Amino acid sequence: MGKLIFMSLFFLCATMAVAAEQKFESDTIKTSRGDLVLTFVGHGTIMMSINGKVIHVDPVSQMADYTKMPKADLILITHEHPDHFDLNAINLIKNAKTKIVATETVARQISDVIIMKNGDIRTIGGLRIEAVPAYNLVNMRSPGNPFHPKGTGNGYIITFGDKRVYIAGDTENTPEMKSLKGIDVAFLPMNLPYTMTPEMVADAAKAFRPKILYPYHYGNTDTAKLTDLLKDTTGIEVRIRKMQ
């Protein structure tokens, strides 16, 4: 039953296959190692590139035609739900040199991965990667049964020179998130009942104060609510991109 719920969410958010010629929005972040290009593929799916290195986060076939996407130097998988973990997409963008970072639950379904547990720190392909716990505190599938149990999912902080990018995965405004320091760019999920309300996102942002905040994985949530909640908060730039 739980799997059906998440599959329904997946297909609701991914309303149609992306045409091969579709252009995705992107932003460029200046770092001490060069320009970091963030590509907003959709939902929980992001691509990043710097100095010819390509990093895919939670690639999913419904979000893009992965036969047309750049091959991955690094793939990061936050957790095993099908709107974040898609073997078909992974197989289309990996090659013999691709490194795949994933959780233990994902590693049960795919070989040759680097397992990172909550709290782990690794340097992979010259990039420092930190695994941040991603889990529900409030939202439950049933009493005592959270949509995302503690210890199974990761968010990731990736350091690009002098910039730290945090991609939270499916989570709420946990104590671990709110205690983060030195985050330059943050992607925070914002859809119920699976992750956060705009109020939860604003609460987290005010606590760890990312310089740039992208709500993502937001489904039908009104992003204007988040913008309004943070309009008087200095030092945090909220950027809205197509990440339903």
C-alpha positions as CSV (number, residue, x, y, z in Angstrom):
1,M,0.0,0.0,0.0
2,G,2.8,2.4,0.9
3,K,4.6,1.7,-2.4
4,L,1.3,2.6,-4.3
5,I,1.1,5.9,-2.4
6,F,4.6,6.9,-3.4
7,M,4.1,5.7,-7.0
8,S,0.9,7.9,-7.1
9,L,2.9,10.9,-5.8
10,F,5.6,10.2,-8.4
11,F,3.3,10.2,-11.4
12,L,1.2,13.1,-10.1
13,C,4.4,15.3,-9.9
14,A,5.8,14.0,-13.2
15,T,2.9,15.0,-15.3
16,M,4.4,14.1,-18.6
17,A,7.7,12.8,-20.1
18,V,10.1,15.5,-21.0
19,A,10.7,16.0,-24.7
20,A,14.3,15.5,-25.8
21,E,14.6,19.1,-26.9
22,Q,13.3,20.6,-23.6
23,K,15.5,23.2,-22.1
24,F,15.8,23.3,-18.3
25,E,16.3,26.4,-16.2
26,S,19.8,26.8,-14.8
27,D,21.7,29.2,-12.5
28,T,25.4,29.8,-12.2
29,I,27.1,30.1,-8.8
30,K,30.6,31.6,-8.7
31,T,33.0,29.5,-6.6
32,S,36.7,29.5,-6.0
33,R,37.0,26.5,-8.2
34,G,35.1,28.0,-11.1
35,D,31.5,28.4,-12.2
36,L,29.0,25.9,-10.7
37,V,26.0,25.4,-13.0
38,L,22.8,24.2,-11.3
39,T,20.3,22.7,-13.6
40,F,16.7,22.4,-12.3
41,V,15.5,19.2,-14.0
42,G,12.3,18.9,-11.9
43,H,10.7,17.6,-8.6
44,G,13.7,16.2,-6.6
45,T,16.0,15.9,-9.6
46,I,19.0,18.2,-10.0
47,M,22.1,18.3,-12.2
48,M,25.3,20.2,-11.3
49,S,28.4,20.8,-13.3
50,I,31.7,22.4,-12.7
51,N,35.0,22.3,-14.7
52,G,33.6,19.5,-16.9
53,K,32.5,17.4,-13.9
54,V,28.8,16.4,-14.0
55,I,26.9,15.5,-10.8
56,H,23.3,14.1,-11.0
57,V,21.1,14.1,-7.9
58,D,18.2,11.6,-7.9
59,P,17.9,11.2,-11.6
60,V,14.4,10.0,-12.6
61,S,13.2,9.1,-16.1
62,Q,9.9,11.0,-15.9
63,M,11.8,14.2,-15.4
64,A,14.1,14.0,-18.4
65,D,15.1,12.0,-21.4
66,Y,18.3,10.6,-20.0
67,T,19.5,9.3,-23.4
68,K,20.1,13.0,-24.1
69,M,21.6,14.0,-20.7
70,P,25.4,14.3,-20.0
71,K,27.1,11.2,-18.5
72,A,27.7,11.4,-14.8
73,D,31.0,11.6,-13.0
74,L,29.0,11.3,-9.8
75,I,25.4,10.3,-8.9
76,L,23.9,11.0,-5.5
77,I,20.8,9.1,-4.4
78,T,19.0,10.4,-1.3
79,H,16.7,7.4,-0.7
80,E,14.9,4.5,-2.3
81,H,11.5,5.9,-3.1
82,P,10.7,5.7,-6.9
83,D,10.5,9.5,-7.4
84,H,14.2,9.7,-6.3
85,F,15.7,6.3,-7.3
86,D,15.3,5.1,-10.9
87,L,17.6,2.3,-12.1
88,N,16.8,3.0,-15.7
89,A,17.9,6.7,-15.5
90,I,21.0,5.7,-13.6
91,N,22.0,3.1,-16.2
92,L,21.6,5.6,-19.0
93,I,24.0,8.2,-17.5
94,K,26.6,6.0,-15.8
95,N,29.8,4.7,-17.4
96,A,32.8,2.8,-16.1
97,K,34.1,5.8,-14.2
98,T,30.9,7.0,-12.6
99,K,30.8,7.0,-8.8
100,I,27.4,6.4,-7.2
101,V,26.7,7.5,-3.6
102,A,23.7,6.1,-2.0
103,T,22.0,4.9,1.2
104,E,22.0,1.3,2.5
105,T,18.4,0.7,1.3
106,V,19.3,1.8,-2.2
107,A,22.5,-0.3,-2.2
108,R,20.3,-3.4,-1.8
109,Q,19.0,-2.8,-5.3
110,I,22.1,-1.7,-7.2
111,S,25.7,-2.8,-7.1
112,D,28.9,-0.9,-7.0
113,V,27.8,2.0,-4.9
114,I,29.5,3.9,-2.2
115,I,27.3,3.7,0.9
116,M,27.0,6.7,3.1
117,K,25.2,6.7,6.4
118,N,23.8,9.7,8.2
119,G,26.8,11.7,9.5
120,D,29.4,10.2,7.2
121,I,31.9,12.5,5.4
122,R,33.7,11.3,2.3
123,T,35.9,12.9,-0.4
124,I,34.8,11.4,-3.7
125,G,36.1,12.6,-7.1
126,G,37.8,15.6,-5.3
127,L,34.5,16.7,-3.7
128,R,33.8,16.7,0.0
129,I,30.4,15.1,0.6
130,E,28.6,15.1,3.9
131,A,25.5,12.9,4.5
132,V,22.8,14.7,6.6
133,P,19.9,12.8,8.2
134,A,16.7,13.2,6.2
135,Y,13.5,12.1,8.0
136,N,10.0,12.9,9.3
137,L,9.3,14.2,12.8
138,V,5.6,14.9,12.3
139,N,4.2,13.5,9.1
140,M,3.3,9.8,9.4
141,R,1.9,7.2,7.1
142,S,0.2,5.8,10.2
143,P,0.8,6.4,13.9
144,G,4.4,5.7,14.6
145,N,5.2,5.0,10.9
146,P,6.8,8.1,9.3
147,F,6.9,8.5,5.6
148,H,10.7,8.7,5.9
149,P,12.1,7.0,9.0
150,K,15.2,8.3,10.7
151,G,18.4,6.6,9.6
152,T,17.3,5.5,6.1
153,G,17.5,8.7,4.0
154,N,20.3,11.2,3.3
155,G,20.6,14.8,2.4
156,Y,24.0,15.8,1.0
157,I,26.3,18.7,1.4
158,I,28.7,19.0,-1.5
159,T,31.6,21.4,-1.2
160,F,32.7,23.2,-4.4
161,G,35.7,25.2,-3.4
162,D,34.5,28.0,-1.1
163,K,30.8,27.1,-1.6
164,R,28.7,24.5,0.2
165,V,25.5,23.2,-1.5
166,Y,23.0,21.4,0.6
167,I,20.4,19.1,-1.1
168,A,18.1,18.0,1.7
169,G,16.2,15.0,0.2
170,D,12.9,14.1,1.7
171,T,12.9,15.5,5.2
172,E,11.3,17.9,7.7
173,N,13.0,20.7,9.6
174,T,15.0,18.4,11.8
175,P,17.4,19.5,14.6
176,E,20.3,18.2,12.4
177,M,19.2,20.5,9.5
178,K,18.7,23.5,11.8
179,S,22.2,23.2,13.3
180,L,24.0,23.3,9.9
181,K,26.6,26.0,9.4
182,G,28.1,27.8,6.4
183,I,25.5,26.7,3.8
184,D,25.7,28.9,0.6
185,V,22.9,27.1,-1.4
186,A,20.1,25.0,0.0
187,F,17.4,22.9,-1.7
188,L,14.6,22.2,0.8
189,P,11.5,20.0,0.0
190,M,8.1,21.6,0.5
191,N,5.1,19.3,0.0
192,L,2.7,17.7,2.3
193,P,2.1,15.2,3.7
194,Y,5.6,13.8,2.8
195,T,8.0,16.7,3.7
196,M,7.6,20.3,4.8
197,T,5.1,23.1,4.9
198,P,6.3,26.6,3.9
199,E,6.3,27.4,7.6
200,M,8.6,24.5,8.3
201,V,10.9,25.5,5.5
202,A,11.0,29.1,6.7
203,D,11.7,27.9,10.3
204,A,14.7,25.8,9.1
205,A,16.0,28.6,6.8
206,K,15.9,31.1,9.7
207,A,17.9,28.7,11.8
208,F,20.7,27.8,9.5
209,R,20.5,30.8,7.2
210,P,21.5,29.6,3.7
211,K,22.5,32.5,1.4
212,I,20.4,31.1,-1.4
213,L,17.3,29.0,-0.8
214,Y,15.6,27.0,-3.5
215,P,12.3,25.2,-2.5
216,Y,12.1,22.0,-4.5
217,H,10.0,18.9,-4.7
218,Y,7.1,21.2,-3.9
219,G,4.2,19.7,-5.9
220,N,1.2,22.0,-5.7
221,T,2.4,24.0,-2.7
222,D,2.1,27.7,-3.1
223,T,5.7,28.9,-3.2
224,A,4.5,32.5,-2.7
225,K,3.8,31.6,0.9
226,L,7.5,30.8,1.5
227,T,8.5,34.0,-0.1
228,D,6.2,36.0,2.1
229,L,7.3,34.2,5.2
230,L,10.9,35.1,4.5
231,K,10.4,38.6,3.0
232,D,11.7,40.4,6.1
233,T,14.6,38.0,6.7
234,T,17.9,39.5,5.6
235,G,20.7,37.5,4.1
236,I,18.5,34.7,2.6
237,E,17.6,35.0,-1.1
238,V,14.6,32.8,-2.0
239,R,14.8,31.6,-5.6
240,I,11.7,29.9,-7.2
241,R,12.4,27.6,-10.0
242,K,10.4,24.9,-11.8
243,M,10.9,22.0,-9.3
244,Q,7.4,20.6,-8.8
